[in-house]
């Protein structure tokens, strides 16, 4: 039986200053296959993505999530959504 389990990393990008993202967050972003990030409920801008983008390889799939600061989905639900993506 094949084990298709992956690892879900929850990382923060700091207080909003791109220079304050941690080295550990950068290392994780550089090695994952998929990145989910919260997006604003008012527009398509994501401060988290703008901070992380320079550290995400081009081949990595990115998916801005909703609903941003007013998180209506649980982390478990987000993890389940991530596991449904084709690899």
Number of C-alpha atoms within 10 A of each C-alpha: 3 4 5 7 7 9 8 15 12 11 14 13 19 14 10 13 11 15 10 11 18 13 9 10 17 16 12 14 21 16 12 15 13 16 18 18 19 20 20 17 15 8 7 12 13 17 17 22 20 13 18 20 13 13 17 22 13 10 8 14 12 15 14 17 18 17 15 17 10 10 12 10 12 9 12 9 11 13 16 12 11 16 15 8 8 5 7
